[in-house]
Amino acid sequence: MRDETVTGALAPSPIPEARRQIEICNACRYCEGYCDVFPAMTRSKAFADGDLSHLANLCHNCRGCYYACQYTEPHAFALNLPAALAEVRQDSWERLARPQIVARVFHKSGLAMSGVLVVGLAAILWALAALGKGQGAGFYASLSHNAMVAIFAPAFVFPLISIALSLRAYWREVGGSAIRLRHLIAAARSAGELRNLSGGQGQGCNFEDGDRFSNARRRWHHLVLYGFLLCFAATSTATLMHYLLDMQAPYGLFSLPKLLGLPGGVMLAAGTLGLMVLKLRADPALGVARVWGGEMGFVALLFTVAVTGLVLYGATGSAWVPGLLALHLGAVLAFFLLMPFSKMIHGFYRFAALIVEEQKRDPAA
């Protein structure tokens, strides 16, 4: 018995249709040289539910297989493998989320939910800053360091616990085993290169413009990935400087947090803007149209985090700082709270899928 959707109706499982399509693909094998999905598919003749979840999370929805396929509509087989695997992938994120109901609401109405949460949290933080009195220089003059820690520490830790529980359930479902260093390194290399966004042949995706190959989506994803990692590194560095070296914020332009955070913020803003444009141009019939709001909401939220952070830095020393600080922190807090339920989870699941794939390929495993 499947879980009920937020409307109370019983949602049909996407697994049977995905199984039908993948079995036809496995008999044809025309796309065997494409992304990791197709070599992985050829290992089996029958596919358990966990096998399909694994294949679905290996898929990066590059859509090249759809435009190469001779069995799409109007053929009687009516294959649309990118959409079928997207449904299974989406189902795994929602079904294994803890709690499920929040994930289902976000993926249905993520754009509105993100906007309301950012504005609401920003208003609360602005009120706290107005009622209290910051201690210190820079941003801490508006909201004290202790207040920020008290707010953000639980908002960071609790979502990580939720993600860990979700990943544990996914790992068991797809048959993951003990992780070995060689599997981890190979998976990290694939994720770092975003190899599967090249369609497996280096030509790129067919995501945004029909059967025309393009590496635009891969480039924007690279900017988002490495921009986010730079921003995270900047925050981590500032935390270590504060607690281990007793070096208090604010930090100068040529300090390590700024040298990491400023280019990271620019990359993150540019990458998310590019992905939003591509999302508007992409064919919704080759994905999961019902979760468009959630997907766009997640990218827009990351864009808001990046842009408000850059604007806040540019406004340092002005009267705009308290309001901009509340808006930026509200966006960051919303991002943390929604991590287990937004498309952010796809990064964790896909990395896990890459590790499992390395395990399955390894004859010594």
Wavefront OBJ file of the C-alpha trace (Angstrom):
o trace
v 0.000 0.000 0.000
v 1.407 3.367 -1.013
v 1.293 6.556 1.026
v -1.429 9.103 0.394
v -0.641 12.353 -1.324
v -1.291 15.693 0.313
v -4.737 15.710 -1.277
v -5.629 12.394 0.344
v -5.845 10.472 -2.943
v -3.873 7.276 -3.225
v -0.928 7.914 -5.556
v -0.243 5.178 -8.129
v 3.268 3.780 -8.048
v 5.498 4.832 -10.973
v 7.445 1.568 -10.648
v 5.371 -0.677 -13.000
v 5.560 1.777 -15.908
v 9.281 2.351 -15.354
v 9.816 -1.417 -15.257
v 7.922 -1.845 -18.539
v 10.002 0.802 -20.252
v 13.368 -0.295 -18.885
v 12.710 -3.892 -19.968
v 12.053 -2.701 -23.524
v 15.231 -0.600 -23.387
v 17.163 -3.594 -22.096
v 16.017 -5.641 -25.094
v 16.923 -2.885 -27.564
v 20.184 -1.529 -26.098
v 20.580 1.113 -28.804
v 21.522 3.650 -26.092
v 24.090 1.398 -24.399
v 26.867 3.935 -24.957
v 24.965 6.731 -23.222
v 25.086 7.648 -19.517
v 25.635 5.258 -16.592
v 21.988 4.159 -16.602
v 22.338 1.966 -19.676
v 25.462 -0.057 -18.770
v 23.919 -0.553 -15.318
v 20.651 -1.712 -16.896
v 22.381 -4.449 -18.906
v 23.488 -6.300 -15.763
v 19.943 -7.573 -15.176
v 17.073 -9.202 -17.011
v 14.530 -8.626 -14.227
v 14.329 -5.446 -12.149
v 13.302 -5.266 -8.502
v 11.888 -2.035 -7.102
v 15.261 -1.176 -5.581
v 16.987 -1.711 -8.942
v 14.671 0.831 -10.540
v 15.266 3.340 -7.722
v 18.994 2.925 -8.310
v 18.714 3.464 -12.073
v 16.414 6.441 -11.567
v 18.890 8.207 -9.280
v 21.747 7.504 -11.685
v 19.753 9.314 -14.384
v 20.501 13.046 -14.720
v 17.574 13.679 -17.081
v 19.842 14.706 -19.966
v 17.102 13.423 -22.336
v 19.472 12.247 -25.050
v 17.999 8.743 -24.965
v 14.526 10.107 -25.688
v 15.586 11.858 -28.903
v 17.605 8.807 -30.012
v 14.768 6.344 -29.335
v 12.754 4.775 -32.174
v 10.017 3.632 -29.776
v 8.702 6.992 -28.541
v 5.176 8.074 -29.493
v 3.519 7.528 -31.913
v 5.025 4.021 -31.660
v 2.832 1.598 -29.715
v 5.544 1.192 -27.038
v 5.262 4.949 -26.288
v 8.584 5.107 -24.462
v 9.533 8.198 -22.509
v 12.333 6.901 -20.307
v 13.477 10.319 -18.979
v 9.961 10.979 -17.630
v 9.517 7.417 -16.309
v 12.796 7.511 -14.386
v 12.095 11.069 -13.210
v 8.822 9.830 -11.670
v 10.625 6.997 -9.842
v 13.376 9.355 -8.712
v 10.858 11.878 -7.445
v 8.924 9.115 -5.711
v 12.057 7.970 -3.880
v 12.777 11.484 -2.612
v 9.232 11.984 -1.363
v 8.589 8.465 -0.072
v 11.809 8.179 1.930
v 11.792 11.745 3.301
v 11.253 12.238 7.012
v 8.553 13.490 7.446
v 6.990 12.668 4.080
v 4.196 15.226 4.193
v 6.595 18.202 4.127
v 8.396 16.819 1.064
v 5.117 16.311 -0.795
v 3.923 19.835 -0.012
v 7.246 21.386 -1.038
v 7.531 19.522 -4.326
v 3.997 20.561 -5.197
v 4.197 24.229 -4.169
v 7.873 24.890 -3.522
v 8.086 28.311 -5.129
v 5.310 29.721 -2.964
v 6.462 27.843 0.129
v 10.039 29.137 -0.220
v 8.880 32.702 -0.713
v 6.552 32.679 2.300
v 9.176 31.033 4.507
v 11.928 33.484 3.528
v 9.717 36.529 4.142
v 8.358 35.143 7.423
v 11.771 34.194 8.809
v 13.267 37.505 7.678
v 10.519 39.379 9.521
v 11.169 37.396 12.707
v 14.927 37.971 12.493
v 14.431 41.675 11.796
v 12.169 41.927 14.852
v 14.733 40.113 17.016
v 17.432 42.508 15.854
v 15.199 45.523 16.478
v 14.165 44.375 19.956
v 17.580 43.210 21.055
v 20.962 44.775 20.884
v 23.788 43.267 18.906
v 27.200 42.843 20.439
v 30.239 43.383 18.279
v 31.190 44.951 14.986
v 29.864 44.486 11.495
v 26.807 42.270 11.190
v 27.019 41.357 14.861
v 26.039 44.934 15.690
v 22.586 44.048 14.322
v 22.297 40.479 15.605
v 24.737 39.056 18.114
v 26.941 36.061 17.381
v 25.354 34.049 20.201
v 21.871 34.724 18.825
v 22.941 33.549 15.367
v 24.435 30.353 16.776
v 21.339 29.649 18.860
v 19.126 30.015 15.779
v 21.256 28.356 13.101
v 22.859 25.431 14.930
v 19.582 23.505 15.410
v 18.389 24.574 11.952
v 21.514 22.957 10.479
v 21.758 19.837 12.661
v 18.129 18.673 12.570
v 17.869 18.696 8.740
v 21.125 16.703 8.559
v 19.593 14.074 10.851
v 16.519 13.928 8.604
v 18.725 13.549 5.514
v 20.754 10.804 7.204
v 17.592 8.820 8.002
v 16.357 9.234 4.433
v 19.705 8.167 2.962
v 19.868 5.112 5.219
v 16.480 3.962 3.909
v 17.570 4.614 0.310
v 20.873 2.774 0.808
v 19.053 -0.298 2.055
v 16.501 -0.133 -0.759
v 19.104 -0.098 -3.534
v 21.348 -2.726 -1.946
v 24.321 -0.594 -0.921
v 27.123 -2.325 0.973
v 30.216 -1.304 2.944
v 31.886 1.687 1.295
v 35.475 1.193 0.156
v 37.847 4.037 -0.567
v 38.194 3.220 -4.285
v 34.411 3.345 -4.710
v 34.235 6.689 -2.918
v 37.039 8.197 -5.032
v 35.518 7.010 -8.321
v 32.076 8.337 -7.339
v 33.557 11.683 -6.264
v 35.377 12.003 -9.595
v 32.185 11.321 -11.539
v 30.199 13.778 -9.416
v 32.910 16.443 -9.635
v 33.034 16.183 -13.422
v 29.232 15.889 -13.726
v 30.031 13.242 -16.306
v 26.461 12.037 -16.695
v 25.328 15.523 -17.709
v 27.387 15.083 -20.874
v 25.091 12.296 -22.079
v 27.941 9.828 -21.639
v 29.481 10.830 -24.977
v 30.730 14.341 -24.201
v 28.264 16.064 -26.515
v 26.119 17.423 -23.724
v 22.433 17.385 -22.801
v 19.292 17.664 -24.891
v 17.599 19.320 -21.931
v 16.700 22.791 -23.134
v 16.342 22.620 -26.904
v 14.993 19.344 -28.282
v 17.487 17.195 -30.131
v 20.208 19.870 -30.128
v 23.163 18.926 -27.914
v 24.383 21.533 -25.453
v 26.738 21.648 -22.462
v 25.002 24.736 -21.045
v 23.225 22.779 -18.312
v 26.463 21.097 -17.296
v 28.264 24.452 -17.082
v 25.520 26.037 -14.977
v 25.492 22.986 -12.687
v 29.258 23.264 -12.311
v 28.915 26.898 -11.237
v 26.227 25.969 -8.712
v 28.158 22.992 -7.340
v 31.501 24.716 -6.916
v 29.971 28.039 -5.953
v 28.057 26.316 -3.169
v 31.185 24.450 -2.009
v 33.167 27.708 -1.927
v 30.450 29.399 0.143
v 30.359 26.442 2.514
v 34.158 26.535 2.777
v 34.017 30.262 3.542
v 31.538 29.717 6.367
v 33.533 26.781 7.738
v 36.764 28.784 7.608
v 35.179 31.717 9.411
v 33.885 29.349 12.109
v 37.352 27.864 12.650
v 38.941 31.330 12.739
v 36.393 32.466 15.313
v 36.589 29.511 17.689
v 40.134 28.164 17.238
v 42.142 31.294 16.429
v 40.018 33.845 18.295
v 39.821 35.957 15.141
v 36.506 37.793 15.291
v 34.401 38.951 12.361
v 34.130 41.139 10.377
v 36.914 39.937 8.099
v 38.756 42.016 5.511
v 38.455 41.702 1.747
v 41.643 39.647 1.472
v 40.839 37.289 4.344
v 40.222 33.635 3.558
v 36.453 33.742 4.224
v 36.050 36.617 1.761
v 38.409 35.134 -0.846
v 36.309 31.970 -0.805
v 32.862 33.451 -0.243
v 32.757 36.291 -2.775
v 33.629 34.241 -5.884
v 31.482 31.434 -4.506
v 28.495 33.763 -4.202
v 28.978 35.117 -7.745
v 29.269 31.578 -9.153
v 26.205 30.417 -7.223
v 24.120 33.389 -8.371
v 25.146 32.995 -12.019
v 24.647 29.216 -11.985
v 21.195 29.280 -10.432
v 20.052 32.060 -12.774
v 21.237 30.005 -15.740
v 19.421 26.908 -14.494
v 16.187 28.869 -14.012
v 16.368 30.080 -17.610
v 16.974 26.536 -18.890
v 14.115 25.248 -16.734
v 11.747 27.712 -18.380
v 12.818 26.495 -21.830
v 12.794 22.747 -21.128
v 9.991 20.399 -22.210
v 8.010 19.552 -19.039
v 6.728 16.324 -20.622
v 10.204 14.793 -20.262
v 10.299 15.292 -16.514
v 7.752 15.424 -13.683
v 5.529 18.377 -14.522
v 3.660 18.260 -11.213
v 6.802 19.224 -9.246
v 7.826 22.186 -11.416
v 7.076 24.567 -8.534
v 9.291 22.610 -6.147
v 12.193 22.422 -8.581
v 11.988 26.107 -9.468
v 11.472 27.019 -5.815
v 14.688 25.282 -4.809
v 16.795 26.979 -7.491
v 15.192 30.358 -6.754
v 15.936 29.902 -3.049
v 19.624 29.236 -3.757
v 19.679 32.278 -6.042
v 18.170 34.411 -3.265
v 20.765 33.182 -0.754
v 23.613 34.080 -3.116
v 22.314 37.472 -4.263
v 21.267 38.718 -0.819
v 24.672 37.702 0.532
v 26.493 39.676 -2.172
v 24.224 42.715 -1.781
v 24.635 42.598 1.984
v 28.408 42.639 1.654
v 28.194 45.562 -0.776
v 26.017 47.492 1.686
v 28.448 47.074 4.609
v 28.459 50.174 6.795
v 25.184 51.563 5.448
v 21.767 51.917 7.060
v 20.503 49.080 4.851
v 22.461 46.428 6.728
v 19.847 45.414 9.365
v 17.104 44.812 6.807
v 19.397 43.103 4.288
v 20.922 40.963 7.027
v 17.470 39.779 8.115
v 16.542 38.960 4.506
v 19.789 37.075 3.837
v 19.647 35.128 7.084
v 15.975 34.356 6.448
v 16.889 32.890 3.054
v 19.766 30.863 4.522
v 17.572 29.602 7.356
v 14.813 28.620 4.917
v 17.382 26.780 2.786
v 18.621 24.797 5.801
v 15.126 23.922 7.022
v 13.990 22.782 3.562
v 17.137 20.799 2.683
v 15.665 17.339 3.435
v 12.528 18.072 1.415
v 13.742 20.172 -1.527
v 15.680 19.060 -4.582
v 18.840 19.542 -2.515
v 18.337 15.902 -1.558
v 19.120 14.883 -5.137
v 22.790 15.638 -4.563
v 22.930 13.193 -1.658
v 20.928 10.494 -3.453
v 22.855 10.765 -6.698
v 26.199 10.593 -4.931
v 24.954 7.518 -3.084
v 23.791 6.051 -6.419
v 27.248 6.645 -7.930
v 28.878 4.845 -4.985
v 26.474 1.892 -5.300
v 27.157 1.751 -9.041
v 30.894 1.531 -8.382
v 30.211 -1.295 -5.936
v 28.118 -3.177 -8.471
v 30.758 -2.770 -11.176
v 33.593 -3.948 -8.935
v 34.173 -7.690 -9.400
v 36.099 -7.791 -6.120
v 33.307 -6.169 -4.116
l 1 2 3 4 5 6 7 8 9 10 11 12 13 14 15 16 17 18 19 20 21 22 23 24 25 26 27 28 29 30 31 32 33 34 35 36 37 38 39 40 41 42 43 44 45 46 47 48 49 50 51 52 53 54 55 56 57 58 59 60 61 62 63 64 65 66 67 68 69 70 71 72 73 74 75 76 77 78 79 80 81 82 83 84 85 86 87 88 89 90 91 92 93 94 95 96 97 98 99 100 101 102 103 104 105 106 107 108 109 110 111 112 113 114 115 116 117 118 119 120 121 122 123 124 125 126 127 128 129 130 131 132 133 134 135 136 137 138 139 140 141 142 143 144 145 146 147 148 149 150 151 152 153 154 155 156 157 158 159 160 161 162 163 164 165 166 167 168 169 170 171 172 173 174 175 176 177 178 179 180 181 182 183 184 185 186 187 188 189 190 191 192 193 194 195 196 197 198 199 200 201 202 203 204 205 206 207 208 209 210 211 212 213 214 215 216 217 218 219 220 221 222 223 224 225 226 227 228 229 230 231 232 233 234 235 236 237 238 239 240 241 242 243 244 245 246 247 248 249 250 251 252 253 254 255 256 257 258 259 260 261 262 263 264 265 266 267 268 269 270 271 272 273 274 275 276 277 278 279 280 281 282 283 284 285 286 287 288 289 290 291 292 293 294 295 296 297 298 299 300 301 302 303 304 305 306 307 308 309 310 311 312 313 314 315 316 317 318 319 320 321 322 323 324 325 326 327 328 329 330 331 332 333 334 335 336 337 338 339 340 341 342 343 344 345 346 347 348 349 350 351 352 353 354 355 356 357 358 359 360 361 362 363 364 365
